[in-house]
Amino acid sequence: MDYIKQKILEIGRPKAEMVKDLIKKHGDDVIQDVTLGQVLTGMKGMVSLLTCTSKLDPEEGIRFRGYSIPELQGLLPKIHPDGEPLPEGLFYLMLTGELPTKEDVNHISEQWAQRAQGIPPHVYDVINALPKDAHPMIQFNTAILAMSTESQFRKAYLTGMDKKDYWDPTYEGVMDLISRLPVIAAYIYRRVFHNEEYIELDPNHDWAGNLAHMMGHDTVEVHRLMRLYMMIHADHEGGNVSAHATHLVGSALSNPYYSFSAGMNGLAGPLHGMANQNVMHWIHKMIREIGDENPSEAQIKAYAEMTLDKGQVIPGYGHAVLRKTDPRFTVQLEFAKKYAPDAPLIQTVSKIYKVVPDILASTGKVKNPWPNVDAISGSLLSSFGITEYPIYTVLFGVSRALGVLTQLVWDRLYGLPIERPKSQNLQWFVDKVNYKG
Ligand code: HAX
């Protein structure tokens, strides 16, 4: 058995026993009260999921297995000392709870480069059967489902295996899927935006570097940016739409491809991952309508107010959990200031950051007026030459695989059962609180 699998088995088995024992001994203990407001506003703040990969604090932002993004920038292995950490290291950390060595990271890089070669030809036929103007997320998700013909979980399940071992073929499927997503993403990118001139995977590159390479942005700068991008989008606790959908579908023992595909359908929503391309749409439309590449703060303010007056949201701002500027926004802004300080889009993003929070706060209803990860990610990619913004949510999806699929392996290690919350009709809620109108 691969040593990483051996490691997670050694860590996971006692934890699985603890979960069973907790349910047995404390299954009836009340751990939290739930309000009607929580149920009817998206279950915010209701503890209802077991997730070990990361934790989101409303004030501080995300921590992966206890480490913040700036801490990990110092702790995770890198190719160049002044570069960004390899996302392989974050994957290892989320999977095992331990910081990886350079050898661990190389081991994963090599495995992914090798597994990436195994995409069956029909997957490309399926993508090619779609119109080129089908949104890249449609093409991406269709390819993910088409790859599920390779599901090792399904084969193992049909052969008949002990429930305790489900995590093993899940892990294999997860490793295959993660390895192949950059190839699929780059294929879609080149198909739609670069005349179907495809670039082969280079097994000597790391996972994120290979994505930049296959997309045709083979510079040190874009490799560095892609590593940062792949790290910061990887995971955001268990309750966000892409993680929760992956987990929910996985709870029916659907294979990793089906489960991840569900997550990606959620990521494609404008309130979630699609916000990264909508921010670009919003900025470009504003620039067109104002007629100036460098809109002033006053012009941005007027445009933002007009957006709200039309009953629309300002994309890239607000969050269901965060109540401060998203550290994933800050780390990207710092990267931009260091490597692309004069990029006009970054300057516009900085001006938006100055004016929009006050406007949102003045509405009195927006709980978090601060920018989230999507407020800047597209402008950063664009400033480094990846200007075709419909691909941005696909890139988000490639990164998100690291977290949600690690969560799926842990779901199977814990032996979590099928998820089945209770629903009630409106009258039940009315009666429950004695509502008189
Ligand atoms: N612009 C305008 N209005 C906003 C707003 C924004 N950026 N953010 C919240 N609001 C509004 C809500 O639409 C809601 O209005 P109504 O009461 O009229 O329905 C009100 O403020 C209260 O909402 P909330 O409780 O503050 O926010 P939610 O938890 O319901 O929603 C969202 C969180 C992220 C969906 C929301 O802030 C939003 O729509 N933001 C813009 C889209 C966006 O950037 N999404 C990406 C989020 C991060 C992410 O998941 N990335 O993948």
Boltz pocket constraint, residues with backbone or C-beta under 6 A from the ligand:
constraints:
  - pocket:
      binder: B
      contacts: [[A, 240], [A, 270], [A, 271], [A, 272], [A, 273], [A, 274], [A, 275], [A, 308], [A, 312], [A, 313], [A, 314], [A, 315], [A, 316], [A, 317], [A, 318], [A, 319], [A, 320], [A, 321], [A, 360], [A, 365], [A, 366], [A, 367], [A, 368], [A, 372], [A, 373], [A, 374]]
      max_distance: 6.0
